[in-house]
Structures are given as structure tokens and as C-alpha cells.
Amino acid sequence: MSPSPALVLLLPPLLLGALPPAAAARGPPRMADKVAPRQVARLGRTVRLQCPVEGDPPPLTMWTKDGRTIHGGWSRFRVLPQGLKVKAVEAEDAGVYVCKATNGFGSLSV
């Protein structure tokens, strides 16, 4: 009885899981940290709301307050890569704020 033929495959390192960590982690935005469900700010002060999301590629963020998109026309509000900054807080600023993070793989609302 002769030995059965064997098939040997030589795979380049790229196919053996030797991908750089960044390439292996590509995907939709995900939570990077816990978010405070409620935040209190003193009138007249500046407050920063965090958007604790991460992703690869890095997501773009959009903020809404009570369902309305916050944009450049909101003079005291500034959308930053790390979150939302509200200067000289007023009582009318109270509401529900949502950060929506989106990249080419999906989106996540916090």
C-alpha cells in the first residue's frame, strides 16, 4: 500500500492572520466608555457633553437636542470631536441630547 498523496499549502503571512491590529478592527462605531445618562450644569457656566464612541475608520458625529440637529447657527453650541460644548448655559438648554456617530460601516446613537 503506497502512502496517500499530501497537499501542502504555503500561505503568505497576510492570509495567516498577521494583519495589523487597525486593519483587523475595522467596523461600525462602538461604545468606548460609559455615558452619564443625566448631567447637571450650572446656569451661566460652560458644559461639555461627551460622545464616548470609537471606530475604524473614526466616525463623524452629529448632535441633536430634542430631535433638532445642532448646527453652526447655534452660537453657544460647538460640536467637537470629543463631544458637545455649550457655553453660558441657560434654562432653555435643558433637554435630551443625542450624539450620532457614523462611519462607512454603520452608525450608533448615544
N, C-alpha and C positions, 0 to 999 in steps of 0.2 A: 504494500500500500504506500503510495507516494504522498508526501505532505501536501496539503491543500495550498493553493497559491495565496499569498498575503498581499493586501493592498496597503501601501504606505502613502500617507498624505503629508506633505510638508507645507504647513501654513505659515504665511508671513506673520510677524508679531501683531500686526494690526487686527488680524482675524482671531487672535488668541486672547482677546480681552485686554490688550495692552493699550487701550485708548486712554488719552489724557483724561483726568477727572472732569474737566469742564465739558468735554465732548460727551461723556457718559451721562452727565446730569441735565442735559438739555430737556426742557419740558415746560409745562404751563406754570404760572405763578403759584407759589405756595406760601403758607404762613411761616415767617421767620421767627416770630416771637408771639407771646400772648398780647392781646389788646385789652385795654381797660374799657369795660362796657359803658362806663359813665365817668365823665370828667367834669370837675367843677372849676370855674375860672372866676377871678375877682373882677368886678366892673372896672374898666379903665386900664387893665393890665393886658399884657400880651400872652396868648396861649398857643401852644403847639400841640397839634393832634398827630399822632404817629400813624403811619401806614406800614405795619410790620410784615411786608411781603418781600419775597426774593424770587428770582427765576433766572433762567438762562435760555434765551437772551434776557437781559434785565427788562422788566416790564415798565411800560409807561403808565402813569397814574392820572386818574381823573377823580375829582371830588364833587359830591353833591350835598346839598343841605335841604332837607325836607323834600327831596325829589328834584330840586332845581340845580342845574350844573353851575358850579362856581367857576367863574372866568375872570379874565384880566380887568373887566369893568367893575369888579367888586374891589374897591380901592383899599380897604383894610385887610383883605384876604390875599395871601400869597401861597400858591401851590409850589412846594419844594420837593426835591427828590425824596427826602426823608419823611415828608408829611405836609401838613397844612398849618400855616401860621396866621393867626388872627390878631391884629393889633387893636388896642383901645377897645376891648370887649364891651359890648352893650347888651342890655337885657334881651333885645330882639335877636341876638346871635344864638340864643338857646334853640336847640332843635336836634334832629337826627342827622348826623354826618356819616357819609359812606364814601370810602375810598375804593375805587375800582381799578385794579391792576391788570393790564393786558399785554401779552406778547404774542408772537406768531403761533404759539401752541395752545392758547386759551386765555381765560380771564378768571379773576377771583375778586369778589366784593367783600369788604370788611367794614 
